[in-house]
Amino acid sequence: MDTLGVLEARKRFPELLDRAHGGEETLISRHGHPVAALVPLWRRHRPQRQALIALKGSGRACWPDPLPPSQPWPVQPLESSASLTLGSVVAVDATALIPYLRGDASSRHAEPLIAAIAAGRWRGVLSMATLMTLMEGPLRLGDEALAARYEAVFSDPTAWTLVSLTPQVALAAARLQRPGSHTAMAPAMAPEVALELASALQGGATAMISRDPRLLATLPLPGSPPL
């Protein structure tokens, strides 16, 4: 961490903002005594983000066992993907989050994803449908407190973009659902899959983390950002 006097910090303020955006911190001193720090915004909310890490295994009995058929986790660690740089916006669906919340053995593959969002390296995007699925698990058991905990953590605006079902999202989902909308010979897309993809695009995501084979079979989408 660099330390600068007030006058020097004032002259270099645009540069210091760029450095903060890149993850660096700068200590500002007056008369030789530290008085303030210029830090990335996400680091101010680190305690809130750590609540995400603490959710591992919290929903052991909340969802049916086994889960519906899903794709295996990729062998390549998620954080090593060249496309997922600092500040990446990543859409995540329930099939990727539930194993982590249940504490399944396979959840170790989701830990880099959770850690990256908790640390502020990536930003997550959730659809309302995914958030509802996450809260349905505890509510099946009558655990209102755990459902409220999930609602608080996954709607934290410092870590997640929560995409509401607006007319724009509904229209985008309806367009994606048409037969042949993503490839010339493609059948109609399932409504829940179309809604996940439309929400991801609306939230500005450039990557999608999912284990749903129906969703993964639709990617990439022609004419759209490299989701």
TAZIWO-V368258 format. One record per residue. N is the residue number from 1. RES is the residue in one letter. SS is DSSP state (a for helix, b for strand, c for the rest). OMEGA is omega as a letter, one per 40 degrees, with the letter a starting at -180 (none if undefined). NEAR is the number of other C-alpha atoms within 12 Angstrom. Layout:
n = [N | N]
res = [RES | RES]
ss = [SS | SS]
omega = [OMEGA | OMEGA]
near = [NEAR | NEAR]
This chain:
n = [1 | 2 | 3 | 4 | 5 | 6 | 7 | 8 | 9 | 10 | 11 | 12 | 13 | 14 | 15 | 16 | 17 | 18 | 19 | 20 | 21 | 22 | 23 | 24 | 25 | 26 | 27 | 28 | 29 | 30 | 31 | 32 | 33 | 34 | 35 | 36 | 37 | 38 | 39 | 40 | 41 | 42 | 43 | 44 | 45 | 46 | 47 | 48 | 49 | 50 | 51 | 52 | 53 | 54 | 55 | 56 | 57 | 58 | 59 | 60 | 61 | 62 | 63 | 64 | 65 | 66 | 67 | 68 | 69 | 70 | 71 | 72 | 73 | 74 | 75 | 76 | 77 | 78 | 79 | 80 | 81 | 82 | 83 | 84 | 85 | 86 | 87 | 88 | 89 | 90 | 91 | 92 | 93 | 94 | 95 | 96 | 97 | 98 | 99 | 100 | 101 | 102 | 103 | 104 | 105 | 106 | 107 | 108 | 109 | 110 | 111 | 112 | 113 | 114 | 115 | 116 | 117 | 118 | 119 | 120 | 121 | 122 | 123 | 124 | 125 | 126 | 127 | 128 | 129 | 130 | 131 | 132 | 133 | 134 | 135 | 136 | 137 | 138 | 139 | 140 | 141 | 142 | 143 | 144 | 145 | 146 | 147 | 148 | 149 | 150 | 151 | 152 | 153 | 154 | 155 | 156 | 157 | 158 | 159 | 160 | 161 | 162 | 163 | 164 | 165 | 166 | 167 | 168 | 169 | 170 | 171 | 172 | 173 | 174 | 175 | 176 | 177 | 178 | 179 | 180 | 181 | 182 | 183 | 184 | 185 | 186 | 187 | 188 | 189 | 190 | 191 | 192 | 193 | 194 | 195 | 196 | 197 | 198 | 199 | 200 | 201 | 202 | 203 | 204 | 205 | 206 | 207 | 208 | 209 | 210 | 211 | 212 | 213 | 214 | 215 | 216 | 217 | 218 | 219 | 220 | 221 | 222 | 223 | 224 | 225 | 226 | 227]
res = [M | D | T | L | G | V | L | E | A | R | K | R | F | P | E | L | L | D | R | A | H | G | G | E | E | T | L | I | S | R | H | G | H | P | V | A | A | L | V | P | L | W | R | R | H | R | P | Q | R | Q | A | L | I | A | L | K | G | S | G | R | A | C | W | P | D | P | L | P | P | S | Q | P | W | P | V | Q | P | L | E | S | S | A | S | L | T | L | G | S | V | V | A | V | D | A | T | A | L | I | P | Y | L | R | G | D | A | S | S | R | H | A | E | P | L | I | A | A | I | A | A | G | R | W | R | G | V | L | S | M | A | T | L | M | T | L | M | E | G | P | L | R | L | G | D | E | A | L | A | A | R | Y | E | A | V | F | S | D | P | T | A | W | T | L | V | S | L | T | P | Q | V | A | L | A | A | A | R | L | Q | R | P | G | S | H | T | A | M | A | P | A | M | A | P | E | V | A | L | E | L | A | S | A | L | Q | G | G | A | T | A | M | I | S | R | D | P | R | L | L | A | T | L | P | L | P | G | S | P | P | L]
ss = [c | b | b | b | b | a | a | a | a | a | a | c | a | a | a | a | a | a | a | a | a | c | c | c | c | b | b | b | b | b | c | c | b | b | b | b | b | b | c | c | a | a | a | a | a | a | a | a | a | a | a | a | a | c | c | c | c | c | c | c | c | c | c | c | c | c | c | c | c | c | c | c | c | c | c | c | c | a | a | a | c | c | c | c | c | c | c | b | b | b | b | b | c | a | a | a | a | a | a | a | a | a | c | c | a | a | a | a | a | c | a | a | a | a | a | a | a | a | a | c | c | b | b | b | b | b | b | a | a | a | a | a | a | a | a | a | a | a | a | a | c | c | c | a | a | a | a | a | a | a | a | a | a | a | c | c | c | c | c | b | b | b | b | c | c | c | a | a | a | a | a | a | a | a | a | a | a | c | c | c | c | c | c | c | c | c | c | c | c | c | a | a | a | a | a | a | a | a | a | a | a | a | c | c | c | c | b | b | b | c | c | c | a | a | a | a | c | c | c | c | c | c | c | c | c | c | c]
omega = [i | i | a | i | a | a | i | i | i | a | a | a | i | i | a | i | i | a | i | i | i | i | a | i | i | i | a | a | i | a | i | a | i | a | a | i | i | a | i | a | a | a | i | a | a | i | i | a | a | i | i | i | a | a | a | i | a | a | a | a | a | a | a | i | e | i | i | a | a | i | i | i | i | i | a | i | a | a | a | a | a | a | a | a | i | i | i | i | a | i | a | i | a | a | i | a | a | i | i | a | i | a | i | i | a | a | i | i | i | a | i | i | a | a | a | i | i | a | a | i | i | i | a | i | i | i | i | i | i | i | i | i | a | a | i | a | i | a | i | a | a | a | a | a | i | i | i | i | i | a | a | a | a | i | i | a | i | a | a | i | a | a | i | i | i | i | a | i | i | i | i | i | i | i | i | a | a | i | i | a | a | i | a | a | a | i | i | i | i | a | a | i | i | a | i | a | i | i | i | i | i | a | i | a | i | i | i | i | a | i | a | a | i | a | a | a | a | a | e | i | i | i | a | i | a | a | none]
near = [15 | 19 | 23 | 27 | 23 | 23 | 14 | 19 | 23 | 16 | 13 | 17 | 19 | 14 | 18 | 28 | 22 | 17 | 20 | 23 | 22 | 22 | 23 | 22 | 26 | 31 | 24 | 27 | 21 | 17 | 11 | 12 | 14 | 17 | 16 | 17 | 27 | 34 | 25 | 25 | 23 | 32 | 26 | 18 | 21 | 23 | 19 | 26 | 33 | 26 | 26 | 37 | 29 | 22 | 32 | 27 | 25 | 29 | 33 | 24 | 25 | 30 | 30 | 17 | 15 | 14 | 20 | 16 | 12 | 22 | 20 | 20 | 25 | 19 | 14 | 13 | 17 | 29 | 26 | 15 | 17 | 12 | 19 | 29 | 20 | 21 | 25 | 29 | 34 | 44 | 40 | 45 | 40 | 39 | 39 | 40 | 45 | 44 | 40 | 34 | 38 | 31 | 26 | 25 | 17 | 25 | 26 | 25 | 27 | 38 | 32 | 27 | 39 | 40 | 29 | 32 | 43 | 32 | 32 | 36 | 32 | 35 | 39 | 45 | 42 | 47 | 41 | 32 | 29 | 36 | 36 | 23 | 28 | 40 | 34 | 27 | 34 | 29 | 23 | 18 | 18 | 15 | 19 | 17 | 17 | 27 | 28 | 21 | 26 | 34 | 30 | 24 | 33 | 42 | 30 | 29 | 23 | 31 | 40 | 39 | 31 | 37 | 34 | 25 | 24 | 18 | 15 | 18 | 25 | 26 | 20 | 26 | 31 | 25 | 22 | 36 | 28 | 22 | 19 | 17 | 25 | 26 | 20 | 13 | 12 | 19 | 17 | 23 | 30 | 24 | 23 | 26 | 34 | 35 | 35 | 47 | 54 | 42 | 43 | 45 | 36 | 33 | 34 | 28 | 35 | 31 | 36 | 42 | 40 | 38 | 30 | 29 | 20 | 25 | 34 | 25 | 22 | 31 | 29 | 19 | 27 | 15 | 13 | 21 | 19 | 20 | 33]
